[in-house]
């Protein structure tokens, strides 16, 4: 919700602050690069500090930065607030992945990761409707939702401590088999499996962030929809994305339990299915205002969020003692590589006046992951978790 709030208000904020599309893109670059730095730092801390206290601490910090965004009055203030929001929000994924690892067995983790990822979509569904209720024709009315949404995050911290106890998260990552020394982190980082997952995440990160950041502007400025219609469709888009996320988890369970497919292979098949859906983006430049365009975008959104549960599950197949650090390193890599896309996108729009090319091509990027897994995953002579030496 804290991340989506700026997207939902993007047209208003751009107009009120007199921003070019390139400057708006730079705000997302600041968010992304700060997210990369935070991923590295919190990835290490997630392996060393107690998640029970670290997780609510970082969520409280980014909620405060979300509130502060509502008090900014210039471009520089937005850069600082969104940068710090990205920095603290980066701690979400190392903490979350370690939490699902501690709570769930191998066969259930992809479904658990689907539920985890669906939270992002649920928040994105709700946020445009909050904007509709709180934003009026008065200039600056977009600020109130930022404060309200940040307060919701602070309330989540209370819920965390009410429903969980430290003992619920005590299950340590599985130790390395006695007959083999634990892999050192350096060896993991030069291995084929790490780089297969690193290249794989570039695709989901690109298509998801491009549509998250630019969809509202595309609908209003590119296809002539009103702000209210765009906000309503934005909610529908994230409902479709959430359905895709849950469908990915259910498909994995069905392949594993009913078809006898090994967990790793099931995840690959589900990921490829998501790629097929995101590839539909290539037709959007030729679709005008209407339901053929909107329906295509919904399928792209479903496919985009369906890719993430596979990614998190692949991380959990890497050596367990480093799950937090590897999640942070991979997150940093993804944000460093993909964040400049928004600056490029903004400059392209300023020059051409069109959003079509960027949105059209973004859905093809996830196929990089399919190729990377096929070429690199088997390089490391280490058994895949839950499959044995012959797995993969």
C-alpha positions in Angstrom: 0.0 0.0 0.0 2.8 2.4 0.8 4.4 1.7 -2.5 1.3 1.8 -4.6 0.0 5.1 -3.1 2.3 7.2 -5.2 1.4 5.3 -8.3 -2.3 5.9 -7.7 -1.7 9.6 -7.2 1.0 9.9 -9.9 -0.9 12.1 -12.3 -1.9 14.6 -9.5 1.6 14.6 -8.0 3.3 15.1 -11.4 1.0 18.1 -12.1 1.2 19.7 -8.7 5.0 19.5 -8.5 5.5 20.4 -12.1 7.5 17.2 -12.8 8.5 15.9 -16.2 8.0 12.2 -16.9 11.8 11.7 -16.6 11.7 13.3 -13.1 8.9 11.0 -12.1 10.9 8.1 -13.4 13.9 9.3 -11.4 11.8 9.0 -8.2 11.3 5.3 -9.0 15.0 5.0 -9.6 15.8 6.4 -6.2 13.3 4.0 -4.7 14.9 1.1 -6.5 18.5 1.8 -5.8 17.7 2.5 -2.1 15.8 -0.8 -2.1 19.0 -2.5 -3.5 21.1 -1.1 -0.7 18.5 -2.1 1.9 18.3 -5.6 0.5 22.0 -6.1 1.1 21.9 -4.8 4.6 18.7 -6.4 5.8 19.6 -9.6 4.0 22.6 -10.0 6.4 20.6 -8.8 9.4 17.8 -11.3 8.7 20.3 -14.2 9.0 21.9 -12.8 12.2 19.1 -11.0 14.1 15.8 -12.4 15.4 13.1 -12.0 12.8 10.6 -11.6 15.6 11.9 -8.1 16.3 13.6 -7.2 13.0 10.5 -7.7 10.8 8.1 -5.3 12.7 11.0 -2.8 13.2 11.6 -2.3 9.5 7.9 -2.2 8.7 7.4 0.5 11.3 10.3 2.5 9.7 8.9 2.3 6.2 5.4 3.2 7.4 6.8 6.4 8.9 8.4 7.2 5.6 5.1 6.6 3.9 3.5 9.1 6.2 6.3 11.6 5.6 5.6 11.4 1.8 2.3 13.1 2.5 4.1 16.1 4.0 6.5 16.8 1.1 6.2 19.9 -1.0 8.9 19.5 -3.7 10.7 17.1 -6.0 13.7 16.7 -3.7 11.5 15.8 -0.7 9.8 13.2 -2.8 13.2 11.7 -3.7 14.3 11.5 -0.1 11.0 10.0 1.2 10.7 7.4 -1.5 14.3 6.5 -1.3 14.1 5.9 2.5 10.8 4.0 1.9 12.5 1.7 -0.5 15.5 1.2 1.8 13.4 0.0 4.8 10.9 -1.8 2.6 13.7 -3.9 1.3 13.8 -5.7 4.6 10.4 -7.2 3.9 11.6 -10.0 1.7 14.6 -11.4 3.6 12.4 -11.5 6.7 9.4 -12.9 4.9 11.2 -15.6 3.1 12.9 -16.8 6.4 9.5 -16.7 8.1 7.8 -19.0 5.5 10.9 -21.2 5.6 10.5 -21.5 9.4 6.8 -22.2 9.3 6.3 -24.4 6.3 7.5 -27.7 4.9 9.1 -28.1 1.5 6.0 -29.2 -0.3 3.9 -26.3 1.0 6.3 -23.5 0.6 5.3 -22.4 -2.9 1.7 -22.2 -1.8 2.8 -20.3 1.3 4.9 -18.0 -0.9 1.9 -17.4 -3.1 -0.1 -16.3 -0.1 2.8 -14.1 1.0 3.1 -12.4 -2.3 -0.7 -12.0 -2.6 -0.5 -9.5 0.2 1.2 -7.0 -2.2 -1.7 -7.5 -4.6 -4.4 -7.1 -1.9 -2.8 -3.9 -0.7 -2.7 -2.7 -4.3 -6.4 -3.5 -4.7 -7.4 -1.5 -1.7 -5.2 1.5 -2.2 -6.9 3.0 -5.3 -10.2 2.7 -3.5 -8.8 4.6 -0.5 -7.6 7.2 -2.9 -11.1 7.5 -4.4 -12.7 7.9 -1.0 -10.2 10.5 0.4 -9.1 12.5 -2.6 -11.2 15.4 -3.7 -10.9 18.1 -6.4 -9.1 20.3 -3.9 -5.3 20.6 -4.6 -3.2 18.6 -2.2 -6.0 16.2 -1.1 -3.9 13.3 -2.3 -1.7 13.8 0.8 -4.2 12.4 3.4 -4.2 8.8 2.0 -0.4 8.6 2.5 -0.8 9.4 6.2 -3.7 7.0 6.6 -1.9 4.1 4.8 1.3 4.7 6.9 -0.8 4.4 10.0 -2.2 1.1 8.9 1.4 -0.2 8.7 2.0 0.9 12.3 -1.2 -1.0 13.3 0.2 -4.2 11.6 3.1 -4.0 14.1 0.7 -4.4 16.9 -1.0 -7.3 15.2 2.3 -9.1 14.7 3.1 -9.0 18.4 -0.4 -10.1 19.4 -0.6 -13.2 17.2 3.0 -14.4 17.2 5.5 -15.4 19.9 9.3 -15.9 19.5 8.9 -19.7 19.8 6.8 -19.7 16.6 9.9 -18.6 14.5 12.6 -20.7 16.3 12.9 -23.4 13.6 16.4 -22.8 12.3 17.4 -23.4 8.7 18.2 -27.0 8.0 21.8 -27.8 8.6 24.1 -29.0 5.9 24.3 -32.8 5.6 26.9 -34.3 7.9 28.9 -35.8 5.1 29.4 -32.5 3.3 30.9 -29.3 4.6 28.5 -26.3 4.4 29.0 -24.3 1.3 30.8 -21.0 1.9 28.8 -17.9 0.7 31.5 -17.0 -1.9 31.2 -20.4 -3.5 27.4 -20.0 -3.7 27.8 -16.6 -5.4 29.9 -17.9 -8.2 27.7 -20.9 -8.8 25.4 -21.6 -11.6 22.3 -21.9 -9.5 22.7 -18.5 -7.9 23.1 -16.8 -11.3 20.2 -18.8 -12.7 18.0 -17.3 -10.0 19.6 -13.9 -10.3 18.8 -13.7 -14.0 15.4 -15.2 -13.4 14.2 -12.4 -11.1 15.1 -9.7 -13.6 12.0 -10.7 -15.6 9.3 -10.6 -12.9 10.8 -7.5 -11.4 10.8 -5.6 -14.7 7.3 -6.4 -15.9 5.7 -6.0 -12.4 7.4 -2.7 -11.7 6.8 -1.2 -15.1 3.1 -1.9 -14.9 2.9 -0.8 -11.3 4.6 2.5 -11.9 3.2 3.5 -15.3 -0.2 1.9 -15.6 -2.2 4.8 -14.2 -0.4 7.3 -16.4 -0.9 5.0 -19.4 -4.6 4.7 -18.8 -5.2 8.4 -18.2 -2.7 10.1 -20.5 -2.2 7.4 -23.0 -5.8 6.1 -23.5 -8.0 8.9 -22.2 -9.6 7.3 -19.1 -10.8 9.4 -16.3 -9.0 9.3 -12.9 -11.8 7.5 -11.2 -12.1 4.9 -14.1 -8.3 4.4 -13.9 -8.4 3.9 -10.2 -11.2 1.4 -10.4 -9.3 -0.5 -13.1 -6.1 -0.4 -11.1 -7.9 -2.3 -8.3 -9.2 -4.8 -10.8 -5.7 -5.2 -12.2 -4.4 -6.2 -8.8 -7.3 -8.5 -8.2 -6.3 -10.3 -11.4 -2.7 -10.3 -10.3 -3.7 -11.8 -6.9 -5.7 -14.5 -8.7 -2.6 -15.3 -10.8 -0.4 -15.5 -7.7 -2.8 -18.0 -6.0 -3.2 -19.9 -9.2 0.6 -20.4 -9.3 0.6 -21.9 -5.8 -2.4 -24.1 -6.5 -0.9 -25.3 -9.9 2.3 -26.2 -8.1 0.5 -28.2 -5.4 -1.6 -30.0 -8.1 1.5 -30.9 -10.2 3.3 -32.2 -7.1 0.5 -34.0 -5.3 -1.7 -35.2 -8.1 0.8 -35.6 -11.0 3.8 -36.7 -9.0 6.0 -33.9 -10.4 9.1 -33.1 -8.4 8.8 -29.7 -6.6 11.6 -28.0 -8.6 10.2 -29.1 -12.0 6.7 -28.1 -11.0 8.0 -24.6 -10.2 9.7 -24.4 -13.6 6.5 -25.3 -15.4 4.4 -22.8 -13.4 7.0 -20.0 -14.1 6.9 -20.8 -17.8 3.1 -20.5 -17.7 3.4 -17.0 -16.2 5.8 -16.1 -19.0 3.2 -17.0 -21.6 0.7 -14.6 -20.0 3.1 -11.7 -19.6 4.1 -12.0 -23.3 0.6 -10.9 -24.2 1.8 -7.4 -23.5 3.3 -7.3 -27.0 -0.1 -6.6 -28.5 -1.1 -3.7 -26.3 0.4 -1.0 -28.6 -2.2 -2.0 -31.2 -5.2 -1.9 -28.9 -7.2 1.2 -28.3 -9.5 2.2 -25.4 -11.8 -0.7 -24.5 -12.1 -4.1 -23.0 -9.7 -5.9 -25.5 -6.9 -3.7 -24.1 -8.0 -3.9 -20.5 -8.5 -7.7 -20.7 -5.0 -8.1 -22.1 -3.6 -6.0 -19.3 -5.4 -8.2 -16.7 -3.8 -11.3 -18.1 -0.4 -9.7 -18.1 -0.9 -8.8 -14.4 -2.0 -12.3 -13.5 1.1 -13.7 -15.2 3.5 -11.2 -13.7 2.6 -11.9 -10.1 2.4 -15.6 -10.7 6.2 -15.5 -11.4 7.2 -14.5 -7.9 6.2 -17.6 -5.9 8.5 -19.7 -8.1 11.3 -17.2 -7.6 11.0 -17.3 -3.8 10.8 -21.1 -3.8 14.0 -21.3 -6.0 15.8 -19.2 -3.4 14.7 -21.7 -0.7 16.4 -24.4 -2.7 19.7 -22.7 -2.3 21.8 -23.5 0.9 19.4 -22.8 3.8 21.9 -21.2 6.1 22.2 -18.2 3.8 18.5 -17.8 2.9 18.3 -14.2 4.3 21.6 -13.0 2.8 20.9 -14.6 -0.6 17.4 -13.1 -0.7 19.0 -9.7 0.0 21.7 -10.0 -2.5 19.3 -11.2 -5.2 16.9 -8.4 -4.4 19.7 -5.9 -4.6 20.8 -7.3 -8.0 17.3 -7.1 -9.3 16.7 -3.5 -8.3 20.0 -2.3 -9.5 19.5 -3.8 -12.9 15.8 -2.9 -13.4 15.4 0.5 -11.7 17.1 2.5 -14.5 14.3 1.2 -16.8 12.0 3.9 -15.2 14.3 6.7 -16.1 14.7 5.5 -19.6 10.9 5.0 -19.8 10.3 8.6 -18.6 12.7 10.1 -21.2 11.1 8.0 -23.9 7.7 9.3 -23.0 8.9 12.9 -22.9 10.3 12.4 -26.4 7.5 10.4 -28.0 4.5 11.2 -26.0 3.6 7.4 -25.9 3.7 4.8 -23.2 3.1 1.9 -25.7 6.6 0.7 -26.5 7.8 0.2 -22.9 4.6 -1.6 -21.7 4.6 -3.8 -24.8 8.2 -5.0 -24.4 8.2 -5.4 -20.6 6.2 -8.6 -20.7 8.8 -10.4 -22.8 11.7 -10.0 -20.3 10.7 -12.9 -18.0 11.8 -15.4 -20.7 15.3 -14.6 -19.7 14.6 -16.6 -16.5 13.5 -19.7 -18.5 16.7 -19.6 -20.5 18.9 -19.0 -17.5 17.4 -21.9 -15.5 17.9 -24.2 -18.5 21.5 -23.3 -19.0 22.8 -22.6 -15.5 20.9 -24.6 -12.8 22.6 -27.9 -13.3 26.1 -26.5 -13.2 26.5 -26.7 -9.4 27.3 -30.3 -8.2 24.9 -29.9 -5.2 21.6 -31.7 -4.9 18.4 -29.6 -5.1 16.5 -29.5 -1.9 13.9 -32.3 -1.7 15.0 -33.9 -5.0 18.3 -35.7 -4.6 21.2 -35.7 -7.0 19.1 -36.5 -10.0 16.7 -33.7 -9.4 16.3 -30.5 -11.4 
